[in-house]
Amino acid sequence: MDPHCRRHERGSNWTDQEIVELLQLWSEDSIQIELESSLRNQRVFDRIALILREKGMFRTGDQCREKIKKMKLEYRRIKDNHKSRSWKFYDVMDRVLANRPALTSSTQGGTFVAHHLYQSPDRSDSLQGNYSLGSFGPATSGNVPVPHDTSQESLPSPAATKQRRRRKAGKTVCGHGGGKCCSQGPLNKALANLLVWQQCAEDRLLSWEEARLEKELQADERRQQQEEKRAERERQHEMHLFNMLTGALTAVRQGATTTETAPTNTAVSLLDHQSAFLATSTASSAPSSSQPHTQAPSALAVSTKATMKSELHPSVKTCTSSESVLATVRGAKSPEASVYLSNRGNSIRQQQGILQAGFAHYGANRYDIDNPNGVINLGTSENKLCYDLLHKRLTRSDMLHVDPALLQYGDWRGHTFLREAVAEFLTHYCHSPKLLKADNVVVMNGCSALFSCIAAVICDPKDAILIPSPFYGAITEDVQLYSDVKLFHAPLESEDGNEDGRLFHLTVSKLEEAMQRAKQEGVNIRAIILVNPHNPLAEIYTPNEMLSFLQFAKRNEIHAIIDEVYMLTVFDESVTFHSVLSLESLPDPQRTHIMWGLSKDFAMAGNRIGTLYTENQDLVEALTKLGSFHGVTGTSQHQVAQLLQDREWISKEFLPENRRRLKAAHRYLTDELQTMDIHYLDSSATLYVWADFRKFLRSPSFEEELYMWRCFLKHNVVLSCGQAFSCCTPGWFRIVFADQQDHLQLGLKRIREALKEIKESSTNRDFFIVKEASEESERPVNEDSAPSDNATIENSTSSPQSKSSDQLKEKACSVLDTSSLGPDELVLLDCQAAKPAESLDTLIGTLKHQIRSSDWLEKNTPERSAGEDPEILDVFQTLLAQARK
């Protein structure tokens, strides 16, 4: 085969210009006549390829024939299925295939010669020869024809001359006597039958060819699916190796702190290069656009890289695990992609975080009198203490009014009477210095709808909103599912590094640091979300703090979205909540928007009502356009307006009793936590407590936190773990106390049982390492591990900064990430009986074996990224050479 044509095998990779030239040649009448009149048409496509070659298009006859067959198949699919005829070559194919000339044939010299069959008025079976083959010249018998030279006039062949003479003699005889004319009738009939048979044969051949092409397409799809599965397995294997590298480098750092600087820099360089490889591998081997969720391995690589840098540089505080795939339930089987949904639809369908998973577990098996073994839900923030108060008020006669206007379309911002009631309510309970206006109020079906709509009208797709973490995790879906807006985290630390000793304390400096990091990463921040009182920390920010946050937003020209949905849920009389609306003036009124709803303060989470107050009329108009998607029923608006206008019931009956019950439930929960020696953040508001379970983790990792969360589910009690709120420190849980006391007692009992089980399993736990080497590679592993053993022992005995054997043993065993390893990849290792040097030696030996047995280093060669960073390339080549020894 011509070397120019090797890359075009099987007729693939055709450009539009090549296809146009091919169709121009193939659509000529002479070519169609010859193709219709012969069963073997290879010589015709060879001539077409020869003409294309003269025009600088190197194609073979086989490639031309395959391309025409595929285009015929595509044409038939579109025409038979009545699909949209937007294919650019459909008209050309339709003109050629739908208007082919009728043909007859005669045998001469064992070959078929093509003729036009014209329809005469007096006889439809008469024949007329036509040898005009355009630029290809006359067909020859037994030889591949060559392009016709138009400069020289071709002479008729002797066979054609004899044929014309016989036809002329036949016409003469027929005209005089008619005897021979009658004798030609059977011959014409036989020729016509032959043409019919030939047409049927070609139809069968074409149907067979279509079936073959269909099978090839199906085979290609199966091969693509197998390739995607193989690529996924390779990525998982690469991540296993990467986790082992994390453990090895951390153990080496713990065992040899005096020589930490150089290995650390080398390891970080290797880490950057390997992370780039993982991202490249993910992008190159990701499934097609019809399959969702192709970004997860890349995110995991970034998360692992951040974790490694945090281990190697303790002074650098990174907190990206809350932004990684840990926000979703690992191990949970996501539904397969549906052919009935778009990519976005499949992504939304497969979206399920930890909060949603816990609530779904509770919804499938709720605890009640008839189901004493059901699930106790202490994870969902709902107030279940005031049903009797609400039932009494909501069943009054003024709530049952139905006006015709309530059953018709209304203002999509909310009925005027409701917006006026909201404005008066916020003016009174937020202690606003000025009367708030009803025109600045927007009412929708819940604060989640408001988050989604605000993100849609102030952000473009791929923009980001700044938010301190931890935060209420459902906001991520609120701003992302519809608007494709991301949240950019400003992580709050759990260490006692603040002057006032407040854990997870938000300051302007942390916001400035996050803003600077976003600019370095090229993220466009359009707004900041502030929740006060906070969820899940239950912290109440002072007016000065809120004013400084708003001034920060003004300096950076970003919107400030203030969520005050817990503003009346303050149960300590000594603590006062100050709303942003109580400030004398706002730094940037046009970019400040305050949200409030009934779900928390009035214990009505099922009554979907959320309100927004903003002085920006452009924002109000934009939200009004989206109000038809998030409207509230007229009768519900009437009931809410009546409730908000009843200040006597709110101030004298509901709020005092609600606060008393919340305070009693909070005291009961905190007393039990103190009995269990569990620390928590002291709070005076909201419906929950932010509790510290870190000492119960078997190792300080989010995998262990998720294991604890699942252990609680196993004991039929739902809590919300920290990673559901993007907390950067594992081991924190949110416990909701706004429930009946008997439910709280049973829930805490089950928590104790789960913690007891975790403690026992931690005591008797066998630590795991990667799968044991095969018999072939056992000897190299032992040989490699012997010198490492000696070196480790010498280092540990000579270094004055070496830690105790118990600490090193615990660290070497705990750094391994075994949550994603299969059962066939794990072997037991009794870390309690192993010596520190032997444990580290086994780890390093196994790591060497895994690197040697994996083909990842062979496929992801350093040369692929040679232009990115030569220094990292040199480091990687050196380590690669050492690994191959």
PyMOL commands that set and color helices and strands:
alter all, ss='L'
color gray80, all
select helices_A, chain A and resi 3-11+16-26+29-36+42-54+61-80+90-98+134-136+158-176+179-183+185-255+261-285+296-312+321-323+325-327+343-350+354-364+387-394+397-400+404-407+416-429+438-440+447-458+474-480+508-520+543-555+580-582+589-591+598-601+617-629+634-645+647-675+694-696+702-714+722-725+741-763+778-798+805-814+823-825+836-853+856-859+862-865+870-884
alter helices_A, ss='H'
color red, helices_A
select strands_A, chain A and resi 103-108+111-116+376-377+441-444+464-469+486-491+525-531+559-563+592-597+610-614+679-680+688-692+717-718+720-721+732-736+767-770+826-829
alter strands_A, ss='S'
color yellow, strands_A
deselect
rebuild
show_as cartoon
